[in-house]
Structures are given as structure tokens and as C-alpha cells.
Amino acid sequence: MTGIIIYHNGECSKCRGALEILQEKGIPHDVRWYLSDPLSEHELRALLDKLKMKPSDIIRKGEPVYKDQYEGKELSEEEWLQALLDNPILMERPIVEKGEVAIVARPPEKVLEMI
């Protein structure tokens, strides 16, 4: 594994943009296709620690699953964590991780902070 991991959704233009920046700069990286290879609870908790965020901080409120199942509900952070585990599409993207630090790379150029 390389030093940089990008949590990637190929349907997301921001993910594609961040990945293109890494590729254009020749920065070694690993791609984690988190929709087809979801994070375990341990991995998600570790990633949140690196982001210095709570589960509710990385919920994508524009996703249909959010609007259908969660909008308007008062959930605890543990319940939001479970929502992310059950529905990985709810995770904000792209997330880029390097060592003990992770960022939400929005806009994609934020990925440059990791190199």
C-alpha cells in the first residue's frame, strides 16, 4: 500500500477530479472503491479520527437514501455511524488519507494539501 488512499466513487465528478490530480502529478496512491468494498466499523472509526470529524459531519444530505430514510430525524452519532455502515453512499467524498491525517477533498484541488 502507498502513502495516500483516496476513497473513490467513480460516479462522482469531485472524486474523479481528485484522482486525476494525483495521477497527473505522478503521486503514488491507492484507490478504495468504498461502495463495492465498504469500510468496516473499525476502518470507518479510524478514518473519522483522522478526519477529526463525527459521523454526522460526513453525511451527504443530497443523497436519495438520506432523503428517504434519515431526513428530519434526530440520530445519535452512533446511529449516524451505523447509517454510514449500512449505506456507504452517504459518506462525503472524496476523502483522501495519508498516514494519520485525512481530508475531504472538496474542491478536488484540496488533495494537493496531502502531497
TORZA-545441 format. One record per atom (N, C-alpha, C): residue in one letter; x, y, z; atom name; residue number from 0. Coordinates in Angstrom, 1 decimal. Example, Ala and Ser with C-alpha at 12.3 -4.5 7.8 and 13.67 -1.06 7.14 Angstrom:
  dodo       u       v       w  voke  marlum
     A    13.2    -5.7     7.8     N       0
     A    12.3    -4.5     7.8    CA       0
     A    13.2    -3.3     7.8     C       0
     S    12.8    -2.2     7.1     N       1
     S    13.7    -1.1     7.1    CA       1
     S    12.9     0.0     7.9     C       1
! end
This chain:
  dodo       u       v       w  voke  marlum
     M     0.8    -1.2     0.0     N       0
     M     0.0     0.0     0.0    CA       0
     M     0.9     1.2     0.0     C       0
     T     0.4     2.3    -0.7     N       1
     T     1.2     3.5    -0.8    CA       1
     T     0.8     4.4     0.4     C       1
     G     1.4     5.6     0.4     N       2
     G     1.1     6.5     1.5    CA       2
     G    -0.3     7.2     1.4     C       2
     I    -0.8     7.3     0.2     N       3
     I    -2.1     8.1     0.0    CA       3
     I    -3.2     7.1    -0.4     C       3
     I    -4.3     7.2     0.2     N       4
     I    -5.5     6.4    -0.1    CA       4
     I    -6.6     7.4    -0.5     C       4
     I    -7.2     7.2    -1.6     N       5
     I    -8.4     8.0    -2.0    CA       5
     I    -9.6     7.1    -1.9     C       5
     Y   -10.6     7.5    -1.2     N       6
     Y   -11.9     6.8    -1.1    CA       6
     Y   -12.7     7.3    -2.2     C       6
     H   -13.0     6.5    -3.2     N       7
     H   -13.4     6.9    -4.5    CA       7
     H   -14.8     6.3    -4.9     C       7
     N   -15.6     7.2    -5.5     N       8
     N   -16.8     6.8    -6.2    CA       8
     N   -16.7     7.2    -7.6     C       8
     G   -16.6     6.3    -8.5     N       9
     G   -16.4     6.6    -9.9    CA       9
     G   -17.5     7.5   -10.6     C       9
     E   -18.6     7.5   -10.0     N      10
     E   -19.7     8.3   -10.5    CA      10
     E   -19.6     9.8   -10.1     C      10
     C   -18.7    10.1    -9.2     N      11
     C   -18.6    11.4    -8.6    CA      11
     C   -17.6    12.3    -9.3     C      11
     S   -18.0    13.4    -9.8     N      12
     S   -17.0    14.3   -10.5    CA      12
     S   -15.9    14.8    -9.6     C      12
     K   -16.2    15.1    -8.4     N      13
     K   -15.2    15.6    -7.4    CA      13
     K   -14.2    14.5    -7.2     C      13
     C   -14.6    13.2    -7.0     N      14
     C   -13.7    12.1    -6.9    CA      14
     C   -12.8    11.9    -8.1     C      14
     R   -13.4    12.0    -9.2     N      15
     R   -12.6    11.9   -10.5    CA      15
     R   -11.6    13.0   -10.6     C      15
     G   -12.0    14.2   -10.2     N      16
     G   -11.1    15.3   -10.2    CA      16
     G    -9.9    15.2    -9.3     C      16
     A   -10.2    14.7    -8.1     N      17
     A    -9.1    14.5    -7.1    CA      17
     A    -8.1    13.4    -7.6     C      17
     L    -8.7    12.3    -8.1     N      18
     L    -7.9    11.2    -8.7    CA      18
     L    -7.1    11.7    -9.8     C      18
     E    -7.6    12.5   -10.7     N      19
     E    -6.9    13.0   -11.9    CA      19
     E    -5.7    13.8   -11.4     C      19
     I    -5.9    14.6   -10.4     N      20
     I    -4.8    15.4    -9.9    CA      20
     I    -3.6    14.5    -9.4     C      20
     L    -4.0    13.5    -8.6     N      21
     L    -3.0    12.6    -8.1    CA      21
     L    -2.2    11.9    -9.3     C      21
     Q    -3.0    11.5   -10.3     N      22
     Q    -2.4    10.8   -11.5    CA      22
     Q    -1.5    11.8   -12.3     C      22
     E    -2.0    13.0   -12.5     N      23
     E    -1.3    14.0   -13.3    CA      23
     E     0.0    14.3   -12.6     C      23
     K     0.0    14.4   -11.3     N      24
     K     1.2    14.8   -10.6    CA      24
     K     2.1    13.6   -10.3     C      24
     G     1.7    12.4   -10.8     N      25
     G     2.5    11.2   -10.6    CA      25
     G     2.6    10.8    -9.1     C      25
     I     1.7    11.1    -8.3     N      26
     I     1.7    10.8    -6.9    CA      26
     I     1.2     9.3    -6.7     C      26
     P     2.0     8.5    -6.1     N      27
     P     1.6     7.1    -5.9    CA      27
     P     0.4     7.1    -4.9     C      27
     H    -0.6     6.3    -5.2     N      28
     H    -1.8     6.3    -4.4    CA      28
     H    -2.5     5.0    -4.6     C      28
     D    -3.4     4.7    -3.6     N      29
     D    -4.3     3.5    -3.7    CA      29
     D    -5.7     4.1    -3.8     C      29
     V    -6.5     3.4    -4.5     N      30
     V    -7.9     3.7    -4.7    CA      30
     V    -8.7     2.7    -3.9     C      30
     R    -9.6     3.2    -3.0     N      31
     R   -10.5     2.4    -2.3    CA      31
     R   -11.9     2.7    -2.8     C      31
     W   -12.4     1.7    -3.5     N      32
     W   -13.8     1.8    -4.1    CA      32
     W   -14.7     1.5    -3.0     C      32
     Y   -15.1     2.4    -2.2     N      33
     Y   -15.8     2.2    -0.9    CA      33
     Y   -17.2     1.7    -1.1     C      33
     L   -17.8     1.9    -2.3     N      34
     L   -19.1     1.4    -2.5    CA      34
     L   -19.1    -0.1    -2.7     C      34
     S   -18.1    -0.6    -3.5     N      35
     S   -18.0    -2.1    -3.7    CA      35
     S   -17.2    -2.8    -2.6     C      35
     D   -16.4    -2.0    -1.9     N      36
     D   -15.6    -2.5    -0.8    CA      36
     D   -15.8    -1.7     0.4     C      36
     P   -17.0    -1.8     1.0     N      37
     P   -17.3    -0.9     2.1    CA      37
     P   -16.3    -1.0     3.3     C      37
     L   -16.2     0.1     4.0     N      38
     L   -15.4     0.2     5.2    CA      38
     L   -16.0    -0.6     6.3     C      38
     S   -15.2    -1.3     7.1     N      39
     S   -15.7    -1.9     8.3    CA      39
     S   -15.9    -0.9     9.4     C      39
     E   -16.5    -1.2    10.5     N      40
     E   -16.7    -0.3    11.5    CA      40
     E   -15.4     0.3    12.1     C      40
     H   -14.5    -0.6    12.2     N      41
     H   -13.1    -0.2    12.7    CA      41
     H   -12.5     0.8    11.7     C      41
     E   -12.5     0.5    10.4     N      42
     E   -11.9     1.3     9.4    CA      42
     E   -12.6     2.7     9.4     C      42
     L   -13.9     2.7     9.5     N      43
     L   -14.7     4.0     9.5    CA      43
     L   -14.4     4.8    10.7     C      43
     R   -14.3     4.2    11.9     N      44
     R   -14.0     4.9    13.1    CA      44
     R   -12.6     5.5    13.0     C      44
     A   -11.6     4.7    12.5     N      45
     A   -10.2     5.2    12.3    CA      45
     A   -10.2     6.4    11.3     C      45
     L   -10.9     6.3    10.3     N      46
     L   -11.0     7.3     9.3    CA      46
     L   -11.6     8.6     9.9     C      46
     L   -12.6     8.5    10.6     N      47
     L   -13.3     9.6    11.3    CA      47
     L   -12.3    10.3    12.2     C      47
     D   -11.5     9.5    13.0     N      48
     D   -10.5    10.0    13.9    CA      48
     D    -9.5    10.9    13.1     C      48
     K    -9.0    10.3    11.9     N      49
     K    -8.1    11.1    11.1    CA      49
     K    -8.6    12.3    10.5     C      49
     L    -9.9    12.3    10.2     N      50
     L   -10.6    13.5     9.7    CA      50
     L   -10.9    14.5    10.8     C      50
     K   -10.9    14.0    12.0     N      51
     K   -11.3    14.8    13.2    CA      51
     K   -12.7    15.3    13.0     C      51
     M   -13.5    14.3    12.6     N      52
     M   -15.0    14.6    12.4    CA      52
     M   -15.8    13.5    13.0     C      52
     K   -17.1    13.9    13.2     N      53
     K   -18.1    13.0    13.7    CA      53
     K   -18.8    12.3    12.5     C      53
     P   -19.4    11.2    12.7     N      54
     P   -20.2    10.6    11.6    CA      54
     P   -21.2    11.6    11.0     C      54
     S   -21.9    12.3    11.7     N      55
     S   -22.8    13.3    11.2    CA      55
     S   -22.2    14.3    10.3     C      55
     D   -20.9    14.6    10.5     N      56
     D   -20.2    15.6     9.7    CA      56
     D   -20.0    15.2     8.3     C      56
     I   -20.0    13.9     8.0     N      57
     I   -19.7    13.4     6.7    CA      57
     I   -20.9    12.8     6.0     C      57
     I   -22.1    13.1     6.4     N      58
     I   -23.3    12.6     5.8    CA      58
     I   -23.6    13.5     4.6     C      58
     R   -23.8    12.9     3.5     N      59
     R   -24.3    13.6     2.2    CA      59
     R   -25.8    13.7     2.3     C      59
     K   -26.3    14.9     2.5     N      60
     K   -27.7    15.1     2.7    CA      60
     K   -28.5    15.2     1.4     C      60
     G   -27.8    15.2     0.3     N      61
     G   -28.4    15.3    -1.0    CA      61
     G   -28.8    13.9    -1.6     C      61
     E   -28.3    12.9    -1.0     N      62
     E   -28.5    11.5    -1.5    CA      62
     E   -29.9    11.1    -1.3     C      62
     P   -30.5    10.4    -2.3     N      63
     P   -31.9     9.9    -2.1    CA      63
     P   -32.1     9.0    -0.9     C      63
     V   -31.1     8.2    -0.5     N      64
     V   -31.3     7.4     0.7    CA      64
     V   -31.4     8.2     2.0     C      64
     Y   -30.7     9.4     2.0     N      65
     Y   -30.8    10.3     3.1    CA      65
     Y   -32.2    10.9     3.2     C      65
     K   -32.7    11.3     2.0     N      66
     K   -34.0    12.0     2.0    CA      66
     K   -35.1    11.0     2.3     C      66
     D   -34.9     9.7     1.9     N      67
     D   -36.0     8.7     2.1    CA      67
     D   -36.0     8.2     3.5     C      67
     Q   -34.8     8.0     4.1     N      68
     Q   -34.7     7.3     5.4    CA      68
     Q   -34.3     8.1     6.6     C      68
     Y   -33.6     9.3     6.4     N      69
     Y   -33.0    10.0     7.5    CA      69
     Y   -33.4    11.4     7.7     C      69
     E   -33.8    12.1     6.6     N      70
     E   -34.1    13.5     6.7    CA      70
     E   -35.1    13.8     7.8     C      70
     G   -34.8    14.8     8.6     N      71
     G   -35.7    15.2     9.7    CA      71
     G   -35.6    14.4    10.9     C      71
     K   -34.7    13.4    10.9     N      72
     K   -34.6    12.5    12.1    CA      72
     K   -33.4    13.0    13.0     C      72
     E   -33.6    12.9    14.3     N      73
     E   -32.6    13.2    15.2    CA      73
     E   -31.9    11.9    15.6     C      73
     L   -30.7    11.7    15.1     N      74
     L   -29.9    10.5    15.3    CA      74
     L   -28.7    10.8    16.2     C      74
     S   -28.3     9.8    17.0     N      75
     S   -27.1    10.0    17.8    CA      75
     S   -25.9     9.7    16.8     C      75
     E   -24.7    10.1    17.3     N      76
     E   -23.5     9.8    16.4    CA      76
     E   -23.4     8.3    16.1     C      76
     E   -23.7     7.5    17.1     N      77
     E   -23.6     6.0    16.9    CA      77
     E   -24.6     5.6    15.8     C      77
     E   -25.8     6.2    15.8     N      78
     E   -26.8     5.9    14.8    CA      78
     E   -26.3     6.4    13.4     C      78
     W   -25.7     7.5    13.4     N      79
     W   -25.2     8.0    12.1    CA      79
     W   -24.0     7.1    11.6     C      79
     L   -23.2     6.6    12.5     N      80
     L   -22.2     5.7    12.2    CA      80
     L   -22.8     4.5    11.5     C      80
     Q   -23.8     3.9    12.2     N      81
     Q   -24.5     2.8    11.6    CA      81
     Q   -25.1     3.1    10.3     C      81
     A   -25.6     4.2    10.1     N      82
     A   -26.2     4.6     8.8    CA      82
     A   -25.1     4.6     7.7     C      82
     L   -23.9     5.1     8.0     N      83
     L   -22.8     5.1     7.1    CA      83
     L   -22.4     3.7     6.8     C      83
     L   -22.4     2.8     7.8     N      84
     L   -22.0     1.4     7.5    CA      84
     L   -23.1     0.7     6.7     C      84
     D   -24.3     1.0     6.9     N      85
     D   -25.4     0.4     6.2    CA      85
     D   -25.6     1.0     4.8     C      85
     N   -25.2     2.2     4.6     N      86
     N   -25.4     2.9     3.3    CA      86
     N   -24.1     3.7     3.0     C      86
     P   -23.1     3.1     2.5     N      87
     P   -21.8     3.8     2.2    CA      87
     P   -22.0     5.0     1.3     C      87
     I   -23.0     5.0     0.5     N      88
     I   -23.2     6.1    -0.5    CA      88
     I   -23.4     7.4     0.3     C      88
     L   -23.8     7.4     1.6     N      89
     L   -24.0     8.6     2.4    CA      89
     L   -22.7     9.3     2.8     C      89
     M   -21.5     8.6     2.6     N      90
     M   -20.3     9.2     3.0    CA      90
     M   -19.8    10.3     2.1     C      90
     E   -19.5    11.4     2.6     N      91
     E   -18.9    12.5     1.9    CA      91
     E   -17.7    12.1     1.1     C      91
     R   -17.5    12.7    -0.1     N      92
     R   -16.4    12.3    -1.0    CA      92
     R   -15.9    13.5    -1.7     C      92
     P   -14.7    13.4    -2.2     N      93
     P   -13.7    12.3    -1.9    CA      93
     P   -13.0    12.5    -0.6     C      93
     I   -12.7    11.5     0.0     N      94
     I   -11.8    11.6     1.2    CA      94
     I   -10.5    11.0     0.8     C      94
     V    -9.4    11.8     1.2     N      95
     V    -8.1    11.4     0.9    CA      95
     V    -7.3    11.2     2.3     C      95
     E    -6.6    10.1     2.4     N      96
     E    -5.9     9.8     3.6    CA      96
     E    -4.5     9.6     3.4     C      96
     K    -3.7    10.2     4.3     N      97
     K    -2.2    10.0     4.2    CA      97
     K    -1.7     9.8     5.7     C      97
     G    -1.2     8.7     6.0     N      98
     G    -0.8     8.4     7.4    CA      98
     G    -1.8     8.6     8.4     C      98
     E    -1.6     9.6     9.3     N      99
     E    -2.6     9.8    10.4    CA      99
     E    -3.5    11.0    10.1     C      99
     V    -3.5    11.5     8.9     N     100
     V    -4.3    12.6     8.5    CA     100
     V    -5.2    12.3     7.4     C     100
     A    -6.5    12.8     7.4     N     101
     A    -7.4    12.6     6.2    CA     101
     A    -8.1    13.9     6.1     C     101
     I    -8.5    14.2     4.8     N     102
     I    -9.3    15.4     4.5    CA     102
     I   -10.4    15.0     3.5     C     102
     V   -11.5    15.8     3.5     N     103
     V   -12.5    15.8     2.5    CA     103
     V   -12.0    16.7     1.4     C     103
     A   -11.6    16.2     0.3     N     104
     A   -11.0    16.9    -0.8    CA     104
     A   -12.1    17.6    -1.7     C     104
     R   -12.7    18.6    -1.1     N     105
     R   -13.7    19.4    -1.8    CA     105
     R   -13.3    20.8    -1.6     C     105
     P   -12.9    21.5    -2.6     N     106
     P   -12.9    21.1    -4.0    CA     106
     P   -11.7    20.1    -4.2     C     106
     P   -11.7    19.4    -5.4     N     107
     P   -10.7    18.4    -5.6    CA     107
     P    -9.2    18.9    -5.4     C     107
     E    -9.0    20.2    -5.6     N     108
     E    -7.6    20.7    -5.5    CA     108
     E    -7.1    20.6    -4.1     C     108
     K    -8.0    20.4    -3.1     N     109
     K    -7.6    20.2    -1.7    CA     109
     K    -6.6    19.0    -1.6     C     109
     V    -6.7    18.1    -2.5     N     110
     V    -5.9    16.9    -2.5    CA     110
     V    -4.4    17.3    -2.5     C     110
     L    -4.1    18.5    -3.0     N     111
     L    -2.7    19.0    -3.1    CA     111
     L    -2.2    19.2    -1.6     C     111
     E    -3.0    19.4    -0.7     N     112
     E    -2.6    19.5     0.7    CA     112
     E    -2.0    18.3     1.3     C     112
     M    -2.2    17.1     0.6     N     113
     M    -1.7    15.9     1.1    CA     113
     M    -0.4    15.5     0.5     C     113
     I     0.1    16.3    -0.5     N     114
     I     1.3    15.9    -1.1    CA     114
     I     2.4    16.9    -0.8     C     114
! end
